[in-house]
Amino acid sequence: MSHSCAVFPHISENFTKLIAKKRDNKGPDLGMYCIKGSVKNVGTFCRYTNRFREQVSPSLDGALFHQIILIDKEFSNGDWIYDQIKTNNVLESRSVREWTFEFMVESADRNKYQLHPTIDYSPVVISKHEFQAVIELPEKMEIKDIILVKKDSRSSIHSFLKKISVNKYSIRFPVEQLGEKKLEVIFSNNRTDFVVFNVMPPVEEIINSRAEYLITRSFIEDSNQSNKYGFQPISNQGESLGKLCFLLKKNLLSEINEEEVQKVEKSAVYYIKNKWFVNGNFQQPINIHGDFYRIIDFDYVAHVFYLLSCYGNDTLQLNDRETYLQWAAEVMLLRFDETMHSQKREKEETKMNGVFNLFIKDLLKDLKFFSSHLYQPLQDLWNRFCLNIINQKEQFTAAITEHYYDNAGFGPTAESLSLYGDVEAAKRYGELILANIGTSNDFRHQNPDRWWEALSYMIHSLWGGGLVSHSALVVFELTGDKRYLHAAYNSMMSVLYCYDWNATATNNRIIKGEAASTYSVAYPNLNKRRLSHNRFGQSVFMEDEPELFAGNATGDDWDMGEELVAYLDGFGTKTYVYCENDKLICVNGGIERRRWSIYNY
């Protein structure tokens, strides 16, 4: 924790910087600032060994190497925002170019020695609403112009700029056209900086389009197919069931679409139950991964059953709600109780964290009321699980997953401890979340730092995105520490990019309602150049290790869904407003000042 860091890039014409953030969040952190010259981009190479089948942790053992690209006349990968960066593409023989970088310790008071302008901005704007930013300048620097850059046009919006103080400005203007945008700030010395934000349709449209896509294009209704009543892409990993959890959660928060709920119910009863368990017996898991099964797969199975139990019997067709509640409890008892497993791997994995945080408290609450005989055994296992984490918190033991000190471990662990009510232990793991969520001038680079699947740091919509963001939000609601709120919001906005069918700065385009689970931040990705600033799924790795990924890499969105459940539990249904320095601050919403008149009648 104290000897490694996450590296977050801020790439621009003249103000590129890299921030190397210590993973324990205790610092010192390192800032590398470009003072002279232009940086084309930052490429990343990953060297790793995959040990997934060796039953070891970490299953992926490796390191990232970052390359500062000063001159590159050839590379472009469809991201018009970065392909526009003007560098001297050819270094002529005997010519001289000069770049100057300054290294400095990053700290909370670094603005006392401000080398670059800072732009605090809205990472995502809903169409027909307003983009907002605050620009703070170093001394003796002035703004010459501000340009809104779209894929095919440039226009000055300088008239929207307002001066707040000597070196501080605000800008606020309406946006309508969907897709990525670049706000380019030109200074009096003709140096430029920029930020990248996204304009998206209303959240309701995103949610409903995704649901319609899953029901009409993903659900396998043909009874002659081997995976009948499954949702494509088919996978042996539990993550693939997140699509079902999303459909159920969406219908619990809106007017119920019975067709959607009943198709998920069919999948749960006829597909899930017998795919993961011998003859549907929850005490006999199938070795679905060849010679072993993954404990965390059961989190998703139980989540589907629990969400079904939240519906009335007038909506359900195949079983009553009490039956699904009992099934959820039985699967979670198997998930937490190591004595129910014979192999070392499975026993150890019962101590790993997972997506059960999204529903464990509600499940226990409902069991206490409806199925008291199952409540106490599960409550005891849950308490033991959390106490085990607390007893080993000094070693950060729960931060270790198959990906070694992975945010798939410490994000959900901070959330478990928050749900359990241990504030100090939750904050200890919470610091790892704060160090792990990036800061950048590009909304897509503000993702939690996960690396292996893209062979670069990346947005991974589920584990390295939505779940970590939700964990940060839960810690905020426990502690009131606003750092978690802002980190949660920024990182969740990057996750929504994996669902954005209006994107124009990525080669892999998706249709309305479709999704892609991963986005590679490295530009270029030196392991696989076609993945640079591109969206994709695990299927791209079939060419490297076909045996390992067989049956689990059948499409780009096989593991999508649970992150939308996390979103709907948080920013999908909540707006946060607080007061700071006599000003109202709104997160995940907007505030308008209006005049009100009071009349006496």
KOLLUM-918025 format. One record per residue (C-alpha): residue number from 1; residue in one letter; x, y, z. Coordinates in pm, whole numbers. Layout:
<pts>
> NUM | A | X | Y | Z
...
</pts>
This chain:
<pts>
> 1 | M | 0 | 0 | 0
> 2 | S | 278 | 242 | 86
> 3 | H | 517 | 133 | -190
> 4 | S | 295 | 156 | -497
> 5 | C | 86 | 422 | -662
> 6 | A | -186 | 485 | -916
> 7 | V | -93 | 724 | -1197
> 8 | F | -356 | 964 | -1329
> 9 | P | -302 | 1167 | -1648
> 10 | H | -407 | 1521 | -1736
> 11 | I | -316 | 1563 | -2103
> 12 | S | -349 | 1899 | -2277
> 13 | E | -173 | 2115 | -2534
> 14 | N | 64 | 2291 | -2292
> 15 | F | -31 | 2188 | -1938
> 16 | T | 11 | 1812 | -1924
> 17 | K | 67 | 1665 | -1581
> 18 | L | 80 | 1322 | -1421
> 19 | I | -20 | 1266 | -1060
> 20 | A | 123 | 956 | -892
> 21 | K | -104 | 885 | -595
> 22 | K | 16 | 662 | -310
> 23 | R | -236 | 386 | -258
> 24 | D | -253 | 428 | 118
> 25 | N | -347 | 796 | 63
> 26 | K | -90 | 903 | 321
> 27 | G | 148 | 1060 | 70
> 28 | P | 375 | 1202 | -26
> 29 | D | 222 | 1201 | -372
> 30 | L | 418 | 1306 | -678
> 31 | G | 318 | 1561 | -939
> 32 | M | 498 | 1583 | -1272
> 33 | Y | 419 | 1909 | -1450
> 34 | C | 505 | 2000 | -1809
> 35 | I | 640 | 2356 | -1798
> 36 | K | 766 | 2390 | -2154
> 37 | G | 677 | 2201 | -2472
> 38 | S | 374 | 1997 | -2574
> 39 | V | 302 | 1634 | -2483
> 40 | K | 118 | 1424 | -2740
> 41 | N | -7 | 1169 | -2489
> 42 | V | 84 | 901 | -2235
> 43 | G | 111 | 541 | -2350
> 44 | T | 101 | 245 | -2113
> 45 | F | 243 | -106 | -2130
> 46 | C | 152 | -390 | -1893
> 47 | R | 375 | -688 | -1818
> 48 | Y | 189 | -961 | -1631
> 49 | T | 146 | -1331 | -1563
> 50 | N | -201 | -1483 | -1538
> 51 | R | -232 | -1731 | -1249
> 52 | F | -608 | -1758 | -1237
> 53 | R | -608 | -2141 | -1250
> 54 | E | -322 | -2178 | -1001
> 55 | Q | -555 | -2095 | -710
> 56 | V | -330 | -1817 | -593
> 57 | S | -386 | -1455 | -508
> 58 | P | -301 | -1246 | -698
> 59 | S | -407 | -1440 | -1003
> 60 | L | -262 | -1161 | -1217
> 61 | D | 86 | -1056 | -1118
> 62 | G | 226 | -758 | -1303
> 63 | A | 319 | -393 | -1333
> 64 | L | 239 | -98 | -1558
> 65 | F | 498 | 110 | -1741
> 66 | H | 403 | 458 | -1859
> 67 | Q | 557 | 629 | -2163
> 68 | I | 544 | 1005 | -2214
> 69 | I | 496 | 1062 | -2587
> 70 | L | 657 | 1386 | -2699
> 71 | I | 649 | 1325 | -3074
> 72 | D | 438 | 1070 | -3259
> 73 | K | 355 | 1126 | -3623
> 74 | E | 168 | 799 | -3676
> 75 | F | -55 | 705 | -3386
> 76 | S | -425 | 792 | -3391
> 77 | N | -707 | 566 | -3280
> 78 | G | -1030 | 748 | -3348
> 79 | D | -1036 | 984 | -3049
> 80 | W | -1070 | 1317 | -3227
> 81 | I | -1012 | 1509 | -2903
> 82 | Y | -656 | 1384 | -2861
> 83 | D | -575 | 1342 | -3228
> 84 | Q | -622 | 1719 | -3250
> 85 | I | -330 | 1784 | -3016
> 86 | K | -70 | 1967 | -3224
> 87 | T | 286 | 1853 | -3168
> 88 | N | 594 | 1878 | -3383
> 89 | N | 538 | 1544 | -3548
> 90 | V | 883 | 1514 | -3699
> 91 | L | 1213 | 1581 | -3523
> 92 | E | 1443 | 1686 | -3807
> 93 | S | 1803 | 1577 | -3813
> 94 | R | 2029 | 1808 | -3605
> 95 | S | 1729 | 2013 | -3489
> 96 | V | 1667 | 2083 | -3121
> 97 | R | 1342 | 2067 | -2927
> 98 | E | 1313 | 2141 | -2559
> 99 | W | 1072 | 2006 | -2299
> 100 | T | 1082 | 2103 | -1934
> 101 | F | 909 | 1909 | -1657
> 102 | E | 897 | 1998 | -1290
> 103 | F | 849 | 1737 | -1019
> 104 | M | 687 | 1842 | -695
> 105 | V | 513 | 1697 | -394
> 106 | E | 136 | 1702 | -432
> 107 | S | -48 | 1825 | -123
> 108 | A | -368 | 1995 | -22
> 109 | D | -199 | 2337 | -19
> 110 | R | -25 | 2299 | -356
> 111 | N | -220 | 2599 | -489
> 112 | K | 22 | 2813 | -291
> 113 | Y | 266 | 2724 | -565
> 114 | Q | 40 | 2698 | -866
> 115 | L | 218 | 2603 | -1187
> 116 | H | -86 | 2526 | -1402
> 117 | P | -437 | 2662 | -1431
> 118 | T | -702 | 2452 | -1256
> 119 | I | -1046 | 2394 | -1406
> 120 | D | -1317 | 2252 | -1181
> 121 | Y | -1595 | 2142 | -1416
> 122 | S | -1908 | 1934 | -1469
> 123 | P | -1796 | 1594 | -1599
> 124 | V | -2139 | 1511 | -1744
> 125 | V | -2425 | 1737 | -1849
> 126 | I | -2776 | 1629 | -1942
> 127 | S | -2879 | 1763 | -2281
> 128 | K | -3052 | 2105 | -2274
> 129 | H | -2900 | 2181 | -1934
> 130 | E | -2597 | 2392 | -1846
> 131 | F | -2228 | 2315 | -1831
> 132 | Q | -2048 | 2486 | -1542
> 133 | A | -1681 | 2539 | -1461
> 134 | V | -1460 | 2747 | -1234
> 135 | I | -1117 | 2842 | -1370
> 136 | E | -834 | 2946 | -1138
> 137 | L | -516 | 3090 | -1289
> 138 | P | -158 | 3123 | -1169
> 139 | E | -34 | 3481 | -1124
> 140 | K | 28 | 3694 | -1436
> 141 | M | -188 | 3473 | -1656
> 142 | E | -498 | 3597 | -1837
> 143 | I | -767 | 3430 | -2048
> 144 | K | -770 | 3534 | -2413
> 145 | D | -1056 | 3317 | -2538
> 146 | I | -1264 | 3009 | -2456
> 147 | I | -1365 | 2771 | -2733
> 148 | L | -1630 | 2499 | -2727
> 149 | V | -1496 | 2222 | -2951
> 150 | K | -1720 | 1957 | -3103
> 151 | K | -1614 | 1684 | -3342
> 152 | D | -1687 | 1898 | -3646
> 153 | S | -1695 | 2258 | -3520
> 154 | R | -1535 | 2522 | -3299
> 155 | S | -1709 | 2828 | -3151
> 156 | S | -1608 | 3097 | -2905
> 157 | I | -1810 | 3114 | -2584
> 158 | H | -1601 | 3389 | -2423
> 159 | S | -1916 | 3596 | -2365
> 160 | F | -2027 | 3347 | -2096
> 161 | L | -1710 | 3405 | -1889
> 162 | K | -1751 | 3591 | -1559
> 163 | K | -1473 | 3717 | -1331
> 164 | I | -1509 | 3609 | -967
> 165 | S | -1184 | 3749 | -823
> 166 | V | -833 | 3847 | -934
> 167 | N | -736 | 3505 | -1073
> 168 | K | -1069 | 3323 | -1066
> 169 | Y | -1341 | 3296 | -1330
> 170 | S | -1665 | 3107 | -1379
> 171 | I | -1837 | 2999 | -1697
> 172 | R | -2186 | 2860 | -1744
> 173 | F | -2360 | 2793 | -2074
> 174 | P | -2634 | 2568 | -2215
> 175 | V | -2549 | 2256 | -2417
> 176 | E | -2775 | 2050 | -2638
> 177 | Q | -2586 | 1832 | -2887
> 178 | L | -2510 | 1488 | -2743
> 179 | G | -2162 | 1340 | -2717
> 180 | E | -1815 | 1435 | -2595
> 181 | K | -1712 | 1801 | -2591
> 182 | K | -1387 | 1983 | -2532
> 183 | L | -1369 | 2317 | -2352
> 184 | E | -1047 | 2481 | -2469
> 185 | V | -907 | 2777 | -2276
> 186 | I | -661 | 2999 | -2464
> 187 | F | -439 | 3226 | -2257
> 188 | S | -279 | 3559 | -2343
> 189 | N | 57 | 3391 | -2418
> 190 | N | -125 | 3158 | -2666
> 191 | R | -75 | 2853 | -2449
> 192 | T | -387 | 2639 | -2414
> 193 | D | -544 | 2397 | -2169
> 194 | F | -868 | 2201 | -2201
> 195 | V | -1116 | 1977 | -2024
> 196 | V | -1332 | 1701 | -2173
> 197 | F | -1693 | 1655 | -2065
> 198 | N | -1989 | 1457 | -2194
> 199 | V | -2344 | 1552 | -2290
> 200 | M | -2590 | 1267 | -2235
> 201 | P | -2962 | 1211 | -2275
> 202 | P | -3182 | 1206 | -1961
> 203 | V | -3104 | 918 | -1727
> 204 | E | -3456 | 780 | -1771
> 205 | E | -3389 | 733 | -2143
> 206 | I | -3063 | 550 | -2075
> 207 | I | -3230 | 316 | -1823
> 208 | N | -3537 | 242 | -2035
> 209 | S | -3332 | 190 | -2353
> 210 | R | -3107 | -57 | -2175
> 211 | A | -3405 | -251 | -2041
> 212 | E | -3573 | -265 | -2382
> 213 | Y | -3250 | -388 | -2542
> 214 | L | -3211 | -668 | -2287
> 215 | I | -3570 | -787 | -2325
> 216 | T | -3592 | -768 | -2704
> 217 | R | -3236 | -859 | -2810
> 218 | S | -3066 | -1033 | -2518
> 219 | F | -3325 | -1271 | -2368
> 220 | I | -3316 | -1625 | -2519
> 221 | E | -3678 | -1732 | -2553
> 222 | D | -3619 | -2018 | -2798
> 223 | S | -3675 | -2336 | -2594
> 224 | N | -3456 | -2533 | -2839
> 225 | Q | -3142 | -2342 | -2744
> 226 | S | -2909 | -2487 | -2482
> 227 | N | -2912 | -2166 | -2277
> 228 | K | -3285 | -2104 | -2304
> 229 | Y | -3413 | -1831 | -2074
> 230 | G | -3061 | -1695 | -2027
> 231 | F | -2962 | -1342 | -2122
> 232 | Q | -2691 | -1305 | -2384
> 233 | P | -2396 | -1276 | -2379
> 234 | I | -2384 | -1608 | -2196
> 235 | S | -2110 | -1660 | -1937
> 236 | N | -2026 | -1907 | -1661
> 237 | Q | -1935 | -1618 | -1430
> 238 | G | -2196 | -1475 | -1196
> 239 | E | -2130 | -1121 | -1320
> 240 | S | -2340 | -1209 | -1626
> 241 | L | -2648 | -1213 | -1401
> 242 | G | -2615 | -842 | -1331
> 243 | K | -2839 | -777 | -1630
> 244 | L | -3123 | -954 | -1450
> 245 | C | -3062 | -762 | -1127
> 246 | F | -3077 | -436 | -1320
> 247 | L | -3411 | -522 | -1480
> 248 | L | -3560 | -613 | -1142
> 249 | K | -3423 | -305 | -967
> 250 | K | -3545 | -76 | -1244
> 251 | N | -3899 | -213 | -1216
> 252 | L | -3901 | -174 | -837
> 253 | L | -3833 | 199 | -884
> 254 | S | -4085 | 267 | -1159
> 255 | E | -4414 | 149 | -1298
> 256 | I | -4383 | -229 | -1322
> 257 | N | -4342 | -380 | -1667
> 258 | E | -4467 | -732 | -1597
> 259 | E | -4311 | -877 | -1913
> 260 | E | -3964 | -773 | -1796
> 261 | V | -4010 | -911 | -1444
> 262 | Q | -4159 | -1239 | -1563
> 263 | K | -3884 | -1304 | -1816
> 264 | V | -3627 | -1255 | -1540
> 265 | E | -3831 | -1492 | -1320
> 266 | K | -3819 | -1757 | -1595
> 267 | S | -3444 | -1713 | -1618
> 268 | A | -3402 | -1745 | -1242
> 269 | V | -3605 | -2063 | -1213
> 270 | Y | -3525 | -2248 | -1534
> 271 | Y | -3175 | -2122 | -1619
> 272 | I | -2985 | -1995 | -1313
> 273 | K | -3099 | -2251 | -1057
> 274 | N | -2984 | -2554 | -1254
> 275 | K | -2677 | -2400 | -1414
> 276 | W | -2499 | -2326 | -1086
> 277 | F | -2642 | -2609 | -869
> 278 | V | -2684 | -2984 | -910
> 279 | N | -3055 | -3038 | -977
> 280 | G | -3120 | -2696 | -826
> 281 | N | -2990 | -2805 | -483
> 282 | F | -2836 | -2496 | -321
> 283 | Q | -2607 | -2713 | -107
> 284 | Q | -2447 | -2875 | -413
> 285 | P | -2272 | -2619 | -636
> 286 | I | -2159 | -2732 | -980
> 287 | N | -1789 | -2700 | -1069
> 288 | I | -1889 | -2460 | -1339
> 289 | H | -1531 | -2344 | -1400
> 290 | G | -1398 | -2691 | -1473
> 291 | D | -1255 | -2817 | -1145
> 292 | F | -1379 | -2541 | -915
> 293 | Y | -1659 | -2291 | -858
> 294 | R | -1628 | -1926 | -755
> 295 | I | -1786 | -1822 | -429
> 296 | I | -1854 | -1469 | -553
> 297 | D | -2077 | -1609 | -830
> 298 | F | -2333 | -1683 | -560
> 299 | D | -2364 | -1312 | -476
> 300 | Y | -2528 | -1252 | -811
> 301 | V | -2749 | -1560 | -790
> 302 | A | -2876 | -1457 | -446
> 303 | H | -2928 | -1099 | -560
> 304 | V | -3161 | -1211 | -840
> 305 | F | -3360 | -1425 | -598
> 306 | Y | -3379 | -1149 | -337
> 307 | L | -3501 | -886 | -584
> 308 | L | -3769 | -1126 | -705
> 309 | S | -3883 | -1158 | -342
> 310 | C | -3951 | -783 | -339
> 311 | Y | -4240 | -823 | -584
> 312 | G | -4598 | -904 | -499
> 313 | N | -4742 | -1245 | -571
> 314 | D | -4978 | -1087 | -824
> 315 | T | -4673 | -1006 | -1043
> 316 | L | -4480 | -1331 | -993
> 317 | Q | -4585 | -1636 | -1194
> 318 | L | -4374 | -1936 | -1094
> 319 | N | -4328 | -1908 | -716
> 320 | D | -4438 | -1681 | -435
> 321 | R | -4217 | -1413 | -287
> 322 | E | -4144 | -1611 | 31
> 323 | T | -3993 | -1889 | -181
> 324 | Y | -3751 | -1650 | -351
> 325 | L | -3659 | -1496 | -16
> 326 | Q | -3577 | -1842 | 118
> 327 | W | -3371 | -1923 | -192
> 328 | A | -3171 | -1600 | -152
> 329 | A | -3101 | -1682 | 213
> 330 | E | -2994 | -2040 | 137
> 331 | V | -2753 | -1924 | -134
> 332 | M | -2602 | -1660 | 98
> 333 | L | -2558 | -1917 | 376
> 334 | L | -2358 | -2123 | 126
> 335 | R | -2168 | -1812 | 24
> 336 | F | -2050 | -1718 | 375
> 337 | D | -2014 | -2056 | 548
> 338 | E | -1674 | -2209 | 477
> 339 | T | -1776 | -2540 | 643
> 340 | M | -2011 | -2604 | 350
> 341 | H | -1716 | -2629 | 108
> 342 | S | -1447 | -2895 | 76
> 343 | Q | -1178 | -2726 | -137
> 344 | K | -922 | -2477 | -5
> 345 | R | -995 | -2222 | -277
> 346 | E | -1367 | -2209 | -205
> 347 | K | -1315 | -2197 | 171
> 348 | E | -1081 | -1898 | 137
> 349 | E | -1314 | -1719 | -103
> 350 | T | -1596 | -1716 | 154
> 351 | K | -1391 | -1441 | 322
> 352 | M | -1370 | -1231 | 6
> 353 | N | -1594 | -931 | -39
> 354 | G | -1853 | -896 | -311
> 355 | V | -2164 | -735 | -450
> 356 | F | -2375 | -871 | -164
> 357 | N | -2329 | -529 | 0
> 358 | L | -2599 | -403 | -235
> 359 | F | -2865 | -618 | -67
> 360 | I | -2738 | -792 | 249
> 361 | K | -2898 | -550 | 499
> 362 | D | -3235 | -558 | 321
> 363 | L | -3220 | -935 | 297
> 364 | L | -3155 | -969 | 670
> 365 | K | -3434 | -724 | 750
> 366 | D | -3686 | -919 | 540
> 367 | L | -3572 | -1254 | 679
> 368 | K | -3623 | -1134 | 1033
> 369 | F | -3985 | -1055 | 948
> 370 | F | -4076 | -1340 | 708
> 371 | S | -3831 | -1629 | 771
> 372 | S | -3693 | -1602 | 1120
> 373 | H | -3541 | -1954 | 1114
> 374 | L | -3302 | -1841 | 838
> 375 | Y | -3240 | -1495 | 979
> 376 | Q | -3019 | -1579 | 1277
> 377 | P | -2777 | -1817 | 1098
> 378 | L | -2718 | -1561 | 822
> 379 | Q | -2693 | -1272 | 1069
> 380 | D | -2428 | -1464 | 1263
> 381 | L | -2227 | -1534 | 946
> 382 | W | -2252 | -1169 | 841
> 383 | N | -2130 | -1053 | 1182
> 384 | R | -1843 | -1301 | 1170
> 385 | F | -1750 | -1187 | 820
> 386 | C | -1730 | -821 | 928
> 387 | L | -1549 | -895 | 1256
> 388 | N | -1289 | -1092 | 1064
> 389 | I | -1223 | -784 | 847
> 390 | I | -1203 | -559 | 1153
> 391 | N | -960 | -790 | 1332
> 392 | Q | -724 | -779 | 1033
> 393 | K | -768 | -415 | 938
> 394 | E | -409 | -320 | 1029
> 395 | Q | -282 | -549 | 752
> 396 | F | -552 | -441 | 502
> 397 | T | -615 | -813 | 452
> 398 | A | -958 | -764 | 296
> 399 | A | -808 | -537 | 30
> 400 | I | -646 | -840 | -129
> 401 | T | -848 | -1021 | -394
> 402 | E | -733 | -1225 | -688
> 403 | H | -592 | -898 | -818
> 404 | Y | -365 | -806 | -522
> 405 | Y | -472 | -498 | -325
> 406 | D | -747 | -453 | -579
> 407 | N | -1028 | -201 | -560
> 408 | A | -1261 | -501 | -598
> 409 | G | -1148 | -573 | -243
> 410 | F | -1110 | -243 | -63
> 411 | G | -1412 | -63 | -217
> 412 | P | -1669 | -322 | -107
> 413 | T | -1480 | -375 | 221
> 414 | A | -1521 | -9 | 312
> 415 | E | -1888 | -52 | 227
> 416 | S | -1928 | -366 | 440
> 417 | L | -1772 | -190 | 736
> 418 | S | -2001 | 109 | 682
> 419 | L | -2306 | -119 | 679
> 420 | Y | -2177 | -292 | 991
> 421 | G | -2134 | 46 | 1159
> 422 | D | -1759 | 51 | 1234
> 423 | V | -1679 | 409 | 1130
> 424 | E | -1305 | 401 | 1198
> 425 | A | -1246 | 76 | 1012
> 426 | A | -1459 | 199 | 723
> 427 | K | -1256 | 521 | 703
> 428 | R | -930 | 325 | 708
> 429 | Y | -1034 | 134 | 396
> 430 | G | -1207 | 444 | 261
> 431 | E | -874 | 622 | 226
> 432 | L | -775 | 355 | -26
> 433 | I | -1082 | 444 | -231
> 434 | L | -992 | 814 | -234
> 435 | A | -640 | 738 | -351
> 436 | N | -775 | 507 | -618
> 437 | I | -1024 | 737 | -794
> 438 | G | -853 | 954 | -1050
> 439 | T | -850 | 1328 | -1100
> 440 | S | -815 | 1448 | -1456
> 441 | N | -922 | 1702 | -1716
> 442 | D | -1107 | 1420 | -1899
> 443 | F | -1426 | 1278 | -1745
> 444 | R | -1326 | 932 | -1877
> 445 | H | -1000 | 939 | -1680
> 446 | Q | -1164 | 996 | -1341
> 447 | N | -1220 | 626 | -1301
> 448 | P | -1108 | 402 | -1016
> 449 | D | -767 | 262 | -1105
> 450 | R | -812 | -92 | -1229
> 451 | W | -570 | -224 | -1483
> 452 | W | -539 | -585 | -1582
> 453 | E | -826 | -645 | -1822
> 454 | A | -737 | -352 | -2046
> 455 | L | -363 | -404 | -1984
> 456 | S | -373 | -38 | -1888
> 457 | Y | -556 | 167 | -1629
> 458 | M | -920 | 166 | -1725
> 459 | I | -1287 | 210 | -1659
> 460 | H | -1419 | -132 | -1569
> 461 | S | -1788 | -62 | -1540
> 462 | L | -1857 | -318 | -1269
> 463 | W | -1570 | -386 | -1028
> 464 | G | -1341 | -99 | -1123
> 465 | G | -1618 | 155 | -1151
> 466 | G | -1976 | 127 | -1037
> 467 | L | -1915 | -79 | -724
> 468 | V | -1622 | 134 | -606
> 469 | S | -1821 | 451 | -672
> 470 | H | -2116 | 315 | -475
> 471 | S | -1884 | 215 | -191
> 472 | A | -1749 | 570 | -176
> 473 | L | -2106 | 702 | -160
> 474 | V | -2194 | 467 | 128
> 475 | V | -1884 | 581 | 320
> 476 | F | -1987 | 943 | 260
> 477 | E | -2333 | 878 | 399
> 478 | L | -2175 | 721 | 709
> 479 | T | -1904 | 981 | 771
> 480 | G | -2026 | 1301 | 605
> 481 | D | -1680 | 1344 | 451
> 482 | K | -1751 | 1525 | 122
> 483 | R | -1436 | 1391 | -44
> 484 | Y | -1617 | 1061 | -83
> 485 | L | -1924 | 1224 | -234
> 486 | H | -1729 | 1400 | -509
> 487 | A | -1509 | 1098 | -579
> 488 | A | -1819 | 878 | -603
> 489 | Y | -1994 | 1115 | -843
> 490 | N | -1700 | 1170 | -1077
> 491 | S | -1619 | 801 | -1103
> 492 | M | -1981 | 698 | -1162
> 493 | M | -2006 | 949 | -1448
> 494 | S | -1716 | 775 | -1620
> 495 | V | -1901 | 443 | -1586
> 496 | L | -2203 | 579 | -1774
> 497 | Y | -1974 | 628 | -2076
> 498 | C | -1983 | 250 | -2118
> 499 | Y | -2355 | 285 | -2198
> 500 | D | -2332 | 595 | -2418
> 501 | W | -2448 | 526 | -2773
> 502 | N | -2386 | 891 | -2871
> 503 | A | -2010 | 875 | -2816
> 504 | T | -1800 | 991 | -3110
> 505 | A | -1447 | 963 | -2966
> 506 | T | -1417 | 585 | -2954
> 507 | N | -1382 | 338 | -3240
> 508 | N | -1620 | 85 | -3087
> 509 | R | -1964 | 236 | -3139
> 510 | I | -2264 | 82 | -2966
> 511 | I | -2630 | 95 | -3058
> 512 | K | -2901 | 236 | -2833
> 513 | G | -2937 | 20 | -2521
> 514 | E | -2616 | -175 | -2583
> 515 | A | -2313 | -156 | -2354
> 516 | A | -1942 | -237 | -2336
> 517 | S | -1788 | -330 | -2004
> 518 | T | -1445 | -170 | -2032
> 519 | Y | -1275 | 147 | -2157
> 520 | S | -897 | 171 | -2186
> 521 | V | -763 | 504 | -2063
> 522 | A | -412 | 457 | -2206
> 523 | Y | -359 | 636 | -2537
> 524 | P | -190 | 444 | -2683
> 525 | N | -241 | 110 | -2512
> 526 | L | 101 | -34 | -2598
> 527 | N | -7 | -396 | -2543
> 528 | K | -304 | -376 | -2778
> 529 | R | -311 | -54 | -2977
> 530 | R | -664 | -106 | -3107
> 531 | L | -791 | -80 | -2748
> 532 | S | -653 | 273 | -2703
> 533 | H | -937 | 498 | -2581
> 534 | N | -1173 | 225 | -2692
> 535 | R | -1461 | 32 | -2533
> 536 | F | -1454 | -347 | -2533
> 537 | G | -1516 | -665 | -2333
> 538 | Q | -1312 | -965 | -2227
> 539 | S | -1366 | -1127 | -2566
> 540 | V | -1057 | -942 | -2694
> 541 | F | -842 | -1175 | -2482
> 542 | M | -965 | -1495 | -2643
> 543 | E | -680 | -1461 | -2893
> 544 | D | -422 | -1467 | -2611
> 545 | E | -562 | -1734 | -2380
> 546 | P | -854 | -1911 | -2551
> 547 | E | -874 | -2188 | -2289
> 548 | L | -892 | -1951 | -1994
> 549 | F | -1160 | -1730 | -2145
> 550 | A | -1363 | -2003 | -2318
> 551 | G | -1731 | -1966 | -2232
> 552 | N | -1669 | -1641 | -2046
> 553 | A | -1586 | -1398 | -2322
> 554 | T | -1883 | -1412 | -2555
> 555 | G | -1955 | -1041 | -2582
> 556 | D | -1861 | -691 | -2474
> 557 | D | -2136 | -652 | -2215
> 558 | W | -2148 | -996 | -2052
> 559 | D | -2084 | -852 | -1704
> 560 | M | -2296 | -538 | -1722
> 561 | G | -2582 | -465 | -1485
> 562 | E | -2486 | -459 | -1118
> 563 | E | -2319 | -119 | -1162
> 564 | L | -2656 | 18 | -1277
> 565 | V | -2817 | -131 | -966
> 566 | A | -2551 | 52 | -763
> 567 | Y | -2623 | 367 | -962
> 568 | L | -2999 | 343 | -907
> 569 | D | -2941 | 292 | -534
> 570 | G | -2738 | 613 | -529
> 571 | F | -2711 | 888 | -788
> 572 | G | -2992 | 743 | -996
> 573 | T | -3241 | 841 | -727
> 574 | K | -3059 | 1099 | -512
> 575 | T | -2932 | 1455 | -536
> 576 | Y | -2703 | 1593 | -265
> 577 | V | -2707 | 1955 | -149
> 578 | Y | -2487 | 2104 | 122
> 579 | C | -2364 | 2444 | 236
> 580 | E | -1996 | 2540 | 227
> 581 | N | -1851 | 2888 | 287
> 582 | D | -2204 | 3032 | 278
> 583 | K | -2269 | 2879 | -65
> 584 | L | -2504 | 2600 | -164
> 585 | I | -2325 | 2315 | -340
> 586 | C | -2526 | 2064 | -542
> 587 | V | -2394 | 1725 | -651
> 588 | N | -2583 | 1525 | -916
> 589 | G | -2826 | 1805 | -986
> 590 | G | -2848 | 2179 | -1039
> 591 | I | -2951 | 2487 | -845
> 592 | E | -3110 | 2795 | -998
> 593 | R | -3150 | 3127 | -820
> 594 | R | -3500 | 3264 | -864
> 595 | R | -3683 | 3562 | -720
> 596 | W | -3982 | 3478 | -507
> 597 | S | -4255 | 3717 | -400
> 598 | I | -4462 | 3664 | -88
> 599 | Y | -4815 | 3800 | -81
> 600 | N | -5057 | 3833 | 209
> 601 | Y | -5418 | 3761 | 126
</pts>
